[in-house]
Amino acid sequence: MDIRVLFLFSVSLLIVNQVSRAEPAEPAGKAAQAVNAPIPVKAFQPPPDEAIPDDEFGNMVRLGRKIFTHTGKYAAEYVGNNQSCVNCHLDAGRLANSAPLWAAWVRYPTYRKKNQMVNTMQERIQGCFRYSMNGTPPPADGETLKALMSYAYWMAEGAPTGVTLPGQGYPKLDKPKLEPDYQRGADVFAHNCALCHGADGEGVRQDDQQVFPPLWGKHAFNWGAGMHRINTAAAFIRANMPLGKGGSLSVQQAWDVAYFVNSHDRPQDPRFEGDLEATKKKFHNHQCRYGDKVGKTVLGRSSK
Amino acid sequence: MKKRAGIYLIFAILTYAAPTLGAPPSGKTLAQQGNGKGAPGCVSCHGDKGQGNPAAGYPYLAGQPESYLLGQLNAFADQTRTSPVMQPFASALSVEEMQAVSAYFAGLPLPDTDSGKSAGDTADAGRRLATQGKWSVGMPACFQCHGDRGQGVAPHFPAISGQPEDYLRNQLEHWRKGARSNDPIGLMQAVVGHLEEADIAAVSRYLSTLSPTKAP
């Protein structure tokens, strides 16, 4: 090769190289959005953890608290996914408007449409393991349930029995102005939720511990869990998410993102007996997407 | 003619070599020596292993998530994170230099560091804020997002345990007052917004007594 050609070639290479380096710096970070105070509620105040008695009963309460916050670790044999009780019941089951234990305790036993019978508190908690934890119900007389029951009972000390207390469950949400929409929900998710729950709803696991829970996929709650219902998820999200910024999403955004999250596949409803349509008809007469077609997949059809 | 060819050859070699010569120094070199264009070596304040300097209140950088570190350098430069010290240094780094030095410190192990002091009479209050939060004002536990021993959760949440007490308190005050606003979706501003000064003092002190490499 002529040495002059080589020279010109190398000069042009240099120019190309320099131009490609001159990429602009990232645009300035946008100032954060307005800060929203939590939704105020005049609620029952459970005793502080320091008040757990220093005796045999207190030990059982403390075990219950540990199971509640690290369910996969302290009740491993009954948990089939990467969820913990505290994922749906924030502040270790204490927080008003996040289905607090103290408000649930004073409402049981009660008749439930879900299984069309009177449920004790034990049975209600067993349901959490079967559906939300996609696992096996712990036996009523075993230590796991004894500990969880002790924790809930201790927390409800002084609360009136048989009363629906303010802050019970998740606050019922107004209907959205527009029908919930997958694409709008996907946008809400990307901007507000993916930070912790991951772009694909997979959550974050670190050092063998679940830091942020999965929202769909094989490690999430199953098609029988309360949270797969769009209205339930929307109510929870509106009151409590993003964590630390509860109440910051609009009612419409909460519905949209709940619709989006629950338009993904998840573990099979344990009541499924081989026929998707039959299961849908029998157990899913509510706001959910079980059996719906999303893209090319029918939700629940290939769930295991 | 032969002589001319020789000159061309030298030019050719030089121009080929130039991109290499002009390339940013490695992350390690930047960390140790700076870039010679206004950014001094990070280690002069942040420690030779990026372990920080508790006495002076300089935070550790070692083992922090790469994208977090990069985000902070950008934020110093664009002043969504206010620091009269860091602002000119960060502004003196090119995009590639920021990336290189962030990757370098992220690749170092988290330091086993703590203040070596006792959290004193605010220890319980500090521990409660770190491990349980203050839900009466909507604040989740620090460890909920920053890891169960404050060791950080990549890519967004930095390690906080074992950082200097003054540093932690200043940052929390900056979130509260809006002097720092580079948090994703405004999370830190939201959770700190309703804390009181005493809460911030207690939790800063408590976190500074922990090591990010040990269970509290």
Interface residues (C-beta under 8 A of the other chain):
Chain A: I3 R4 L6 F7 S10 V11 L13 L14 N17 Q18 R21 E23 A25 E26 A28 G29 A31 A32 Q33 A34 V35 N36 A37 P38 D49 E50 L90 D91 A92 R94 L95 H191 N192 L195 C196 V204 Q206 D207 Q209 V211 F212 P242 L243 G244 K245 G246 S248
Chain B: A5 Y8 L9 F11 A12 T15 Y16 A18 P19 G22 G71 N74 A75 A77 D78 T80 V95 E96 D124 Q132 G133 W135 V137 G138 M139 P140 Q144 C145 G147 D148 V153 A154 H156 S181 N182 D183 P184 I185 G186 L187 Q189 A190 V191 G193 H194
